[in-house]
Amino acid sequence: MPLHFLTADGEPDTAPSDAPLPHEELERWRRPYRPGPWRVAGAALLLLLASYMLLSTLIIAMAGTLAAAGVSVLVSALVIAYALRLLRVGVWVSTQGIRQVGLFMTVTLDWKDVAVVRTVQQPVKWLGTPRSVQGQALVVEPRGREALRTVLTDHNADFLARPEAFDRAADVVEGWAAEYHRP
């Protein structure tokens, strides 16, 4: 049974959940798609591992030395930071430009520096592994530079086995580029 959120007058809210925000809120960086189940599952497993590591830290602190417990807390904090960063990986857009967030590096381009944003058929990595398969990728080609590393593909952790979600996300990013691209 679905739960309906009620408005102030007691009637169900029928507005779509992905309705555009007011113009003044468009200055924020936003991901035009939700993180995929593979990415969320990987981060959840890392956070579960970190919780076990923190439990072992407590045991080490009670039975062992504080230095060993400190090392264990540090490693747990690194695993938690890695899991949170894994959830932020992807393509982000705003009225200012496009941002490609990776695990260790972020590249931001103003819309005026972008030559073209398009979807192409090409070999793509399967879940980021060295194995390549034929698939679709969103390519961002900046002016006067080489193309950005492809993060948005139909075989990455956000879109594996969800081709319609990839098509929607690619269309949204291309739409942002068409609307805010300033030659």
PyMOL commands that place a pseudoatom at each C-alpha (Angstrom):
pseudoatom trace, name=CA, resn=MET, resi=1, chain=A, elem=C, hetatm=0, pos=[0.000, 0.000, 0.000]
pseudoatom trace, name=CA, resn=PRO, resi=2, chain=A, elem=C, hetatm=0, pos=[1.598, 3.272, -1.080]
pseudoatom trace, name=CA, resn=LEU, resi=3, chain=A, elem=C, hetatm=0, pos=[1.949, 6.046, 1.428]
pseudoatom trace, name=CA, resn=HIS, resi=4, chain=A, elem=C, hetatm=0, pos=[0.754, 9.398, 0.135]
pseudoatom trace, name=CA, resn=PHE, resi=5, chain=A, elem=C, hetatm=0, pos=[2.165, 12.630, 1.448]
pseudoatom trace, name=CA, resn=LEU, resi=6, chain=A, elem=C, hetatm=0, pos=[-0.592, 15.057, 2.217]
pseudoatom trace, name=CA, resn=THR, resi=7, chain=A, elem=C, hetatm=0, pos=[-0.592, 18.764, 1.490]
pseudoatom trace, name=CA, resn=ALA, resi=8, chain=A, elem=C, hetatm=0, pos=[-1.759, 21.385, 3.972]
pseudoatom trace, name=CA, resn=ASP, resi=9, chain=A, elem=C, hetatm=0, pos=[-5.405, 20.933, 2.926]
pseudoatom trace, name=CA, resn=GLY, resi=10, chain=A, elem=C, hetatm=0, pos=[-5.264, 17.150, 3.460]
pseudoatom trace, name=CA, resn=GLU, resi=11, chain=A, elem=C, hetatm=0, pos=[-5.287, 16.237, -0.239]
pseudoatom trace, name=CA, resn=PRO, resi=12, chain=A, elem=C, hetatm=0, pos=[-2.594, 13.932, -1.655]
pseudoatom trace, name=CA, resn=ASP, resi=13, chain=A, elem=C, hetatm=0, pos=[0.316, 15.679, -3.314]
pseudoatom trace, name=CA, resn=THR, resi=14, chain=A, elem=C, hetatm=0, pos=[0.176, 14.720, -7.000]
pseudoatom trace, name=CA, resn=ALA, resi=15, chain=A, elem=C, hetatm=0, pos=[3.209, 16.734, -8.141]
pseudoatom trace, name=CA, resn=PRO, resi=16, chain=A, elem=C, hetatm=0, pos=[5.949, 14.574, -9.676]
pseudoatom trace, name=CA, resn=SER, resi=17, chain=A, elem=C, hetatm=0, pos=[8.893, 13.990, -7.377]
pseudoatom trace, name=CA, resn=ASP, resi=18, chain=A, elem=C, hetatm=0, pos=[11.403, 15.055, -10.036]
pseudoatom trace, name=CA, resn=ALA, resi=19, chain=A, elem=C, hetatm=0, pos=[9.725, 18.390, -10.782]
pseudoatom trace, name=CA, resn=PRO, resi=20, chain=A, elem=C, hetatm=0, pos=[12.212, 21.132, -11.656]
pseudoatom trace, name=CA, resn=LEU, resi=21, chain=A, elem=C, hetatm=0, pos=[13.370, 23.312, -8.834]
pseudoatom trace, name=CA, resn=PRO, resi=22, chain=A, elem=C, hetatm=0, pos=[12.977, 27.100, -8.841]
pseudoatom trace, name=CA, resn=HIS, resi=23, chain=A, elem=C, hetatm=0, pos=[15.585, 28.937, -10.892]
pseudoatom trace, name=CA, resn=GLU, resi=24, chain=A, elem=C, hetatm=0, pos=[17.506, 30.245, -7.910]
pseudoatom trace, name=CA, resn=GLU, resi=25, chain=A, elem=C, hetatm=0, pos=[18.191, 26.680, -6.752]
pseudoatom trace, name=CA, resn=LEU, resi=26, chain=A, elem=C, hetatm=0, pos=[19.697, 25.641, -10.098]
pseudoatom trace, name=CA, resn=GLU, resi=27, chain=A, elem=C, hetatm=0, pos=[23.109, 26.999, -9.039]
pseudoatom trace, name=CA, resn=ARG, resi=28, chain=A, elem=C, hetatm=0, pos=[23.755, 23.836, -7.010]
pseudoatom trace, name=CA, resn=TRP, resi=29, chain=A, elem=C, hetatm=0, pos=[25.702, 20.924, -8.461]
pseudoatom trace, name=CA, resn=ARG, resi=30, chain=A, elem=C, hetatm=0, pos=[23.375, 17.979, -8.947]
pseudoatom trace, name=CA, resn=ARG, resi=31, chain=A, elem=C, hetatm=0, pos=[23.665, 14.469, -10.295]
pseudoatom trace, name=CA, resn=PRO, resi=32, chain=A, elem=C, hetatm=0, pos=[21.019, 14.024, -13.011]
pseudoatom trace, name=CA, resn=TYR, resi=33, chain=A, elem=C, hetatm=0, pos=[20.465, 10.381, -12.039]
pseudoatom trace, name=CA, resn=ARG, resi=34, chain=A, elem=C, hetatm=0, pos=[20.363, 8.209, -8.950]
pseudoatom trace, name=CA, resn=PRO, resi=35, chain=A, elem=C, hetatm=0, pos=[23.311, 6.043, -7.948]
pseudoatom trace, name=CA, resn=GLY, resi=36, chain=A, elem=C, hetatm=0, pos=[22.825, 2.545, -9.296]
pseudoatom trace, name=CA, resn=PRO, resi=37, chain=A, elem=C, hetatm=0, pos=[22.268, -0.605, -7.254]
pseudoatom trace, name=CA, resn=TRP, resi=38, chain=A, elem=C, hetatm=0, pos=[25.802, -1.914, -7.863]
pseudoatom trace, name=CA, resn=ARG, resi=39, chain=A, elem=C, hetatm=0, pos=[27.353, 1.300, -6.557]
pseudoatom trace, name=CA, resn=VAL, resi=40, chain=A, elem=C, hetatm=0, pos=[25.057, 1.426, -3.524]
pseudoatom trace, name=CA, resn=ALA, resi=41, chain=A, elem=C, hetatm=0, pos=[25.619, -2.271, -2.757]
pseudoatom trace, name=CA, resn=GLY, resi=42, chain=A, elem=C, hetatm=0, pos=[29.400, -1.840, -2.960]
pseudoatom trace, name=CA, resn=ALA, resi=43, chain=A, elem=C, hetatm=0, pos=[29.301, 1.153, -0.616]
pseudoatom trace, name=CA, resn=ALA, resi=44, chain=A, elem=C, hetatm=0, pos=[26.993, -0.706, 1.782]
pseudoatom trace, name=CA, resn=LEU, resi=45, chain=A, elem=C, hetatm=0, pos=[29.377, -3.663, 1.906]
pseudoatom trace, name=CA, resn=LEU, resi=46, chain=A, elem=C, hetatm=0, pos=[32.297, -1.331, 2.595]
pseudoatom trace, name=CA, resn=LEU, resi=47, chain=A, elem=C, hetatm=0, pos=[30.366, 0.350, 5.407]
pseudoatom trace, name=CA, resn=LEU, resi=48, chain=A, elem=C, hetatm=0, pos=[29.506, -3.075, 6.822]
pseudoatom trace, name=CA, resn=LEU, resi=49, chain=A, elem=C, hetatm=0, pos=[33.198, -3.988, 6.716]
pseudoatom trace, name=CA, resn=ALA, resi=50, chain=A, elem=C, hetatm=0, pos=[34.021, -0.701, 8.458]
pseudoatom trace, name=CA, resn=SER, resi=51, chain=A, elem=C, hetatm=0, pos=[31.538, -1.467, 11.229]
pseudoatom trace, name=CA, resn=TYR, resi=52, chain=A, elem=C, hetatm=0, pos=[33.226, -4.826, 11.850]
pseudoatom trace, name=CA, resn=MET, resi=53, chain=A, elem=C, hetatm=0, pos=[36.588, -3.083, 11.833]
pseudoatom trace, name=CA, resn=LEU, resi=54, chain=A, elem=C, hetatm=0, pos=[35.348, -0.591, 14.425]
pseudoatom trace, name=CA, resn=LEU, resi=55, chain=A, elem=C, hetatm=0, pos=[34.069, -3.459, 16.582]
pseudoatom trace, name=CA, resn=SER, resi=56, chain=A, elem=C, hetatm=0, pos=[37.488, -5.080, 16.336]
pseudoatom trace, name=CA, resn=THR, resi=57, chain=A, elem=C, hetatm=0, pos=[38.994, -1.712, 17.296]
pseudoatom trace, name=CA, resn=LEU, resi=58, chain=A, elem=C, hetatm=0, pos=[37.014, -1.815, 20.524]
pseudoatom trace, name=CA, resn=ILE, resi=59, chain=A, elem=C, hetatm=0, pos=[38.260, -5.333, 21.247]
pseudoatom trace, name=CA, resn=ILE, resi=60, chain=A, elem=C, hetatm=0, pos=[41.852, -4.334, 20.442]
pseudoatom trace, name=CA, resn=ALA, resi=61, chain=A, elem=C, hetatm=0, pos=[41.589, -1.292, 22.705]
pseudoatom trace, name=CA, resn=MET, resi=62, chain=A, elem=C, hetatm=0, pos=[40.270, -3.393, 25.601]
pseudoatom trace, name=CA, resn=ALA, resi=63, chain=A, elem=C, hetatm=0, pos=[42.766, -6.225, 25.218]
pseudoatom trace, name=CA, resn=GLY, resi=64, chain=A, elem=C, hetatm=0, pos=[45.733, -4.720, 23.420]
pseudoatom trace, name=CA, resn=THR, resi=65, chain=A, elem=C, hetatm=0, pos=[47.543, -1.472, 23.009]
pseudoatom trace, name=CA, resn=LEU, resi=66, chain=A, elem=C, hetatm=0, pos=[46.093, 1.905, 22.199]
pseudoatom trace, name=CA, resn=ALA, resi=67, chain=A, elem=C, hetatm=0, pos=[48.513, 2.301, 19.278]
pseudoatom trace, name=CA, resn=ALA, resi=68, chain=A, elem=C, hetatm=0, pos=[47.084, -0.777, 17.552]
pseudoatom trace, name=CA, resn=ALA, resi=69, chain=A, elem=C, hetatm=0, pos=[43.565, 0.503, 18.234]
pseudoatom trace, name=CA, resn=GLY, resi=70, chain=A, elem=C, hetatm=0, pos=[44.521, 3.864, 16.723]
pseudoatom trace, name=CA, resn=VAL, resi=71, chain=A, elem=C, hetatm=0, pos=[45.754, 2.171, 13.560]
pseudoatom trace, name=CA, resn=SER, resi=72, chain=A, elem=C, hetatm=0, pos=[42.533, 0.197, 13.375]
pseudoatom trace, name=CA, resn=VAL, resi=73, chain=A, elem=C, hetatm=0, pos=[40.431, 3.381, 13.757]
pseudoatom trace, name=CA, resn=LEU, resi=74, chain=A, elem=C, hetatm=0, pos=[42.482, 5.057, 11.023]
pseudoatom trace, name=CA, resn=VAL, resi=75, chain=A, elem=C, hetatm=0, pos=[41.970, 2.155, 8.607]
pseudoatom trace, name=CA, resn=SER, resi=76, chain=A, elem=C, hetatm=0, pos=[38.242, 2.103, 9.424]
pseudoatom trace, name=CA, resn=ALA, resi=77, chain=A, elem=C, hetatm=0, pos=[38.004, 5.837, 8.731]
pseudoatom trace, name=CA, resn=LEU, resi=78, chain=A, elem=C, hetatm=0, pos=[39.739, 5.330, 5.380]
pseudoatom trace, name=CA, resn=VAL, resi=79, chain=A, elem=C, hetatm=0, pos=[37.267, 2.578, 4.428]
pseudoatom trace, name=CA, resn=ILE, resi=80, chain=A, elem=C, hetatm=0, pos=[34.336, 4.833, 5.400]
pseudoatom trace, name=CA, resn=ALA, resi=81, chain=A, elem=C, hetatm=0, pos=[35.784, 7.742, 3.388]
pseudoatom trace, name=CA, resn=TYR, resi=82, chain=A, elem=C, hetatm=0, pos=[36.296, 5.434, 0.389]
pseudoatom trace, name=CA, resn=ALA, resi=83, chain=A, elem=C, hetatm=0, pos=[32.679, 4.210, 0.594]
pseudoatom trace, name=CA, resn=LEU, resi=84, chain=A, elem=C, hetatm=0, pos=[31.333, 7.758, 0.755]
pseudoatom trace, name=CA, resn=ARG, resi=85, chain=A, elem=C, hetatm=0, pos=[33.528, 8.875, -2.143]
pseudoatom trace, name=CA, resn=LEU, resi=86, chain=A, elem=C, hetatm=0, pos=[32.350, 5.847, -4.139]
pseudoatom trace, name=CA, resn=LEU, resi=87, chain=A, elem=C, hetatm=0, pos=[28.783, 7.123, -3.790]
pseudoatom trace, name=CA, resn=ARG, resi=88, chain=A, elem=C, hetatm=0, pos=[29.773, 10.557, -5.185]
pseudoatom trace, name=CA, resn=VAL, resi=89, chain=A, elem=C, hetatm=0, pos=[31.447, 9.222, -8.350]
pseudoatom trace, name=CA, resn=GLY, resi=90, chain=A, elem=C, hetatm=0, pos=[29.691, 10.247, -11.552]
pseudoatom trace, name=CA, resn=VAL, resi=91, chain=A, elem=C, hetatm=0, pos=[28.663, 13.205, -13.650]
pseudoatom trace, name=CA, resn=TRP, resi=92, chain=A, elem=C, hetatm=0, pos=[27.282, 16.337, -11.967]
pseudoatom trace, name=CA, resn=VAL, resi=93, chain=A, elem=C, hetatm=0, pos=[25.763, 19.360, -13.722]
pseudoatom trace, name=CA, resn=SER, resi=94, chain=A, elem=C, hetatm=0, pos=[24.811, 22.915, -12.859]
pseudoatom trace, name=CA, resn=THR, resi=95, chain=A, elem=C, hetatm=0, pos=[24.203, 26.147, -14.715]
pseudoatom trace, name=CA, resn=GLN, resi=96, chain=A, elem=C, hetatm=0, pos=[27.951, 26.784, -14.452]
pseudoatom trace, name=CA, resn=GLY, resi=97, chain=A, elem=C, hetatm=0, pos=[29.157, 23.624, -16.182]
pseudoatom trace, name=CA, resn=ILE, resi=98, chain=A, elem=C, hetatm=0, pos=[29.695, 19.904, -15.988]
pseudoatom trace, name=CA, resn=ARG, resi=99, chain=A, elem=C, hetatm=0, pos=[31.716, 18.125, -13.307]
pseudoatom trace, name=CA, resn=GLN, resi=100, chain=A, elem=C, hetatm=0, pos=[33.132, 14.630, -13.616]
pseudoatom trace, name=CA, resn=VAL, resi=101, chain=A, elem=C, hetatm=0, pos=[33.789, 13.186, -10.163]
pseudoatom trace, name=CA, resn=GLY, resi=102, chain=A, elem=C, hetatm=0, pos=[36.126, 10.196, -9.936]
pseudoatom trace, name=CA, resn=LEU, resi=103, chain=A, elem=C, hetatm=0, pos=[37.487, 8.326, -6.927]
pseudoatom trace, name=CA, resn=PHE, resi=104, chain=A, elem=C, hetatm=0, pos=[40.670, 10.378, -6.706]
pseudoatom trace, name=CA, resn=MET, resi=105, chain=A, elem=C, hetatm=0, pos=[40.168, 13.275, -9.108]
pseudoatom trace, name=CA, resn=THR, resi=106, chain=A, elem=C, hetatm=0, pos=[37.458, 15.733, -10.125]
pseudoatom trace, name=CA, resn=VAL, resi=107, chain=A, elem=C, hetatm=0, pos=[37.370, 17.596, -13.444]
pseudoatom trace, name=CA, resn=THR, resi=108, chain=A, elem=C, hetatm=0, pos=[35.104, 20.626, -13.880]
pseudoatom trace, name=CA, resn=LEU, resi=109, chain=A, elem=C, hetatm=0, pos=[34.382, 22.350, -17.186]
pseudoatom trace, name=CA, resn=ASP, resi=110, chain=A, elem=C, hetatm=0, pos=[32.402, 25.520, -17.770]
pseudoatom trace, name=CA, resn=TRP, resi=111, chain=A, elem=C, hetatm=0, pos=[29.718, 25.144, -20.412]
pseudoatom trace, name=CA, resn=LYS, resi=112, chain=A, elem=C, hetatm=0, pos=[31.595, 27.666, -22.591]
pseudoatom trace, name=CA, resn=ASP, resi=113, chain=A, elem=C, hetatm=0, pos=[34.597, 25.294, -22.625]
pseudoatom trace, name=CA, resn=VAL, resi=114, chain=A, elem=C, hetatm=0, pos=[32.522, 22.320, -23.827]
pseudoatom trace, name=CA, resn=ALA, resi=115, chain=A, elem=C, hetatm=0, pos=[32.487, 21.694, -27.578]
pseudoatom trace, name=CA, resn=VAL, resi=116, chain=A, elem=C, hetatm=0, pos=[30.003, 18.816, -27.663]
pseudoatom trace, name=CA, resn=VAL, resi=117, chain=A, elem=C, hetatm=0, pos=[28.221, 16.354, -25.371]
pseudoatom trace, name=CA, resn=ARG, resi=118, chain=A, elem=C, hetatm=0, pos=[26.949, 13.248, -27.137]
pseudoatom trace, name=CA, resn=THR, resi=119, chain=A, elem=C, hetatm=0, pos=[26.190, 9.560, -26.727]
pseudoatom trace, name=CA, resn=VAL, resi=120, chain=A, elem=C, hetatm=0, pos=[28.350, 7.188, -28.786]
pseudoatom trace, name=CA, resn=GLN, resi=121, chain=A, elem=C, hetatm=0, pos=[28.623, 3.441, -29.329]
pseudoatom trace, name=CA, resn=GLN, resi=122, chain=A, elem=C, hetatm=0, pos=[32.083, 2.246, -28.303]
pseudoatom trace, name=CA, resn=PRO, resi=123, chain=A, elem=C, hetatm=0, pos=[33.851, -0.394, -26.219]
pseudoatom trace, name=CA, resn=VAL, resi=124, chain=A, elem=C, hetatm=0, pos=[33.289, 0.412, -22.536]
pseudoatom trace, name=CA, resn=LYS, resi=125, chain=A, elem=C, hetatm=0, pos=[34.603, -1.123, -19.335]
pseudoatom trace, name=CA, resn=TRP, resi=126, chain=A, elem=C, hetatm=0, pos=[32.299, -3.516, -17.523]
pseudoatom trace, name=CA, resn=LEU, resi=127, chain=A, elem=C, hetatm=0, pos=[31.869, -2.275, -13.906]
pseudoatom trace, name=CA, resn=GLY, resi=128, chain=A, elem=C, hetatm=0, pos=[35.225, -0.503, -14.167]
pseudoatom trace, name=CA, resn=THR, resi=129, chain=A, elem=C, hetatm=0, pos=[37.175, -3.730, -14.674]
pseudoatom trace, name=CA, resn=PRO, resi=130, chain=A, elem=C, hetatm=0, pos=[39.703, -4.188, -17.512]
pseudoatom trace, name=CA, resn=ARG, resi=131, chain=A, elem=C, hetatm=0, pos=[37.139, -6.289, -19.419]
pseudoatom trace, name=CA, resn=SER, resi=132, chain=A, elem=C, hetatm=0, pos=[35.611, -4.274, -22.282]
pseudoatom trace, name=CA, resn=VAL, resi=133, chain=A, elem=C, hetatm=0, pos=[32.221, -4.837, -23.872]
pseudoatom trace, name=CA, resn=GLN, resi=134, chain=A, elem=C, hetatm=0, pos=[30.376, -3.020, -26.626]
pseudoatom trace, name=CA, resn=GLY, resi=135, chain=A, elem=C, hetatm=0, pos=[28.133, -0.359, -25.149]
pseudoatom trace, name=CA, resn=GLN, resi=136, chain=A, elem=C, hetatm=0, pos=[27.133, 3.278, -25.027]
pseudoatom trace, name=CA, resn=ALA, resi=137, chain=A, elem=C, hetatm=0, pos=[29.053, 6.105, -23.425]
pseudoatom trace, name=CA, resn=LEU, resi=138, chain=A, elem=C, hetatm=0, pos=[28.386, 9.778, -22.831]
pseudoatom trace, name=CA, resn=VAL, resi=139, chain=A, elem=C, hetatm=0, pos=[31.332, 11.679, -24.306]
pseudoatom trace, name=CA, resn=VAL, resi=140, chain=A, elem=C, hetatm=0, pos=[32.195, 15.246, -23.286]
pseudoatom trace, name=CA, resn=GLU, resi=141, chain=A, elem=C, hetatm=0, pos=[34.600, 16.909, -25.719]
pseudoatom trace, name=CA, resn=PRO, resi=142, chain=A, elem=C, hetatm=0, pos=[36.133, 20.155, -24.452]
pseudoatom trace, name=CA, resn=ARG, resi=143, chain=A, elem=C, hetatm=0, pos=[37.408, 22.866, -26.766]
pseudoatom trace, name=CA, resn=GLY, resi=144, chain=A, elem=C, hetatm=0, pos=[41.120, 22.624, -27.471]
pseudoatom trace, name=CA, resn=ARG, resi=145, chain=A, elem=C, hetatm=0, pos=[41.715, 19.611, -25.192]
pseudoatom trace, name=CA, resn=GLU, resi=146, chain=A, elem=C, hetatm=0, pos=[41.345, 15.872, -25.349]
pseudoatom trace, name=CA, resn=ALA, resi=147, chain=A, elem=C, hetatm=0, pos=[38.014, 14.328, -24.398]
pseudoatom trace, name=CA, resn=LEU, resi=148, chain=A, elem=C, hetatm=0, pos=[37.316, 13.653, -20.728]
pseudoatom trace, name=CA, resn=ARG, resi=149, chain=A, elem=C, hetatm=0, pos=[37.650, 10.150, -19.359]
pseudoatom trace, name=CA, resn=THR, resi=150, chain=A, elem=C, hetatm=0, pos=[34.303, 8.408, -19.820]
pseudoatom trace, name=CA, resn=VAL, resi=151, chain=A, elem=C, hetatm=0, pos=[32.527, 7.836, -16.505]
pseudoatom trace, name=CA, resn=LEU, resi=152, chain=A, elem=C, hetatm=0, pos=[28.924, 7.651, -17.693]
pseudoatom trace, name=CA, resn=THR, resi=153, chain=A, elem=C, hetatm=0, pos=[28.453, 4.360, -19.578]
pseudoatom trace, name=CA, resn=ASP, resi=154, chain=A, elem=C, hetatm=0, pos=[25.660, 1.841, -19.795]
pseudoatom trace, name=CA, resn=HIS, resi=155, chain=A, elem=C, hetatm=0, pos=[27.901, -0.808, -18.181]
pseudoatom trace, name=CA, resn=ASN, resi=156, chain=A, elem=C, hetatm=0, pos=[29.152, 1.097, -15.134]
pseudoatom trace, name=CA, resn=ALA, resi=157, chain=A, elem=C, hetatm=0, pos=[27.953, 0.624, -11.558]
pseudoatom trace, name=CA, resn=ASP, resi=158, chain=A, elem=C, hetatm=0, pos=[25.084, 3.085, -12.019]
pseudoatom trace, name=CA, resn=PHE, resi=159, chain=A, elem=C, hetatm=0, pos=[23.506, 1.672, -15.178]
pseudoatom trace, name=CA, resn=LEU, resi=160, chain=A, elem=C, hetatm=0, pos=[24.413, -2.007, -15.528]
pseudoatom trace, name=CA, resn=ALA, resi=161, chain=A, elem=C, hetatm=0, pos=[21.229, -3.879, -16.611]
pseudoatom trace, name=CA, resn=ARG, resi=162, chain=A, elem=C, hetatm=0, pos=[19.301, -0.568, -16.631]
pseudoatom trace, name=CA, resn=PRO, resi=163, chain=A, elem=C, hetatm=0, pos=[19.592, 0.758, -20.207]
pseudoatom trace, name=CA, resn=GLU, resi=164, chain=A, elem=C, hetatm=0, pos=[16.521, 2.988, -19.894]
pseudoatom trace, name=CA, resn=ALA, resi=165, chain=A, elem=C, hetatm=0, pos=[18.078, 4.740, -16.883]
pseudoatom trace, name=CA, resn=PHE, resi=166, chain=A, elem=C, hetatm=0, pos=[21.253, 5.377, -18.896]
pseudoatom trace, name=CA, resn=ASP, resi=167, chain=A, elem=C, hetatm=0, pos=[19.226, 6.792, -21.793]
pseudoatom trace, name=CA, resn=ARG, resi=168, chain=A, elem=C, hetatm=0, pos=[17.357, 9.141, -19.442]
pseudoatom trace, name=CA, resn=ALA, resi=169, chain=A, elem=C, hetatm=0, pos=[20.559, 10.301, -17.711]
pseudoatom trace, name=CA, resn=ALA, resi=170, chain=A, elem=C, hetatm=0, pos=[22.381, 10.868, -21.015]
pseudoatom trace, name=CA, resn=ASP, resi=171, chain=A, elem=C, hetatm=0, pos=[19.405, 12.813, -22.373]
pseudoatom trace, name=CA, resn=VAL, resi=172, chain=A, elem=C, hetatm=0, pos=[19.318, 14.989, -19.247]
pseudoatom trace, name=CA, resn=VAL, resi=173, chain=A, elem=C, hetatm=0, pos=[23.048, 15.777, -19.432]
pseudoatom trace, name=CA, resn=GLU, resi=174, chain=A, elem=C, hetatm=0, pos=[22.756, 16.519, -23.160]
pseudoatom trace, name=CA, resn=GLY, resi=175, chain=A, elem=C, hetatm=0, pos=[19.753, 18.734, -22.373]
pseudoatom trace, name=CA, resn=TRP, resi=176, chain=A, elem=C, hetatm=0, pos=[21.727, 20.695, -19.767]
pseudoatom trace, name=CA, resn=ALA, resi=177, chain=A, elem=C, hetatm=0, pos=[24.514, 21.109, -22.311]
pseudoatom trace, name=CA, resn=ALA, resi=178, chain=A, elem=C, hetatm=0, pos=[22.093, 22.314, -24.987]
pseudoatom trace, name=CA, resn=GLU, resi=179, chain=A, elem=C, hetatm=0, pos=[20.424, 24.777, -22.603]
pseudoatom trace, name=CA, resn=TYR, resi=180, chain=A, elem=C, hetatm=0, pos=[23.475, 26.274, -20.908]
pseudoatom trace, name=CA, resn=HIS, resi=181, chain=A, elem=C, hetatm=0, pos=[26.105, 25.897, -23.642]
pseudoatom trace, name=CA, resn=ARG, resi=182, chain=A, elem=C, hetatm=0, pos=[27.426, 29.376, -24.422]
pseudoatom trace, name=CA, resn=PRO, resi=183, chain=A, elem=C, hetatm=0, pos=[29.614, 29.466, -27.554]
for i in range(1, 183): cmd.bond("trace and resi %d" % i, "trace and resi %d" % (i + 1))
show_as sticks, trace
zoom trace
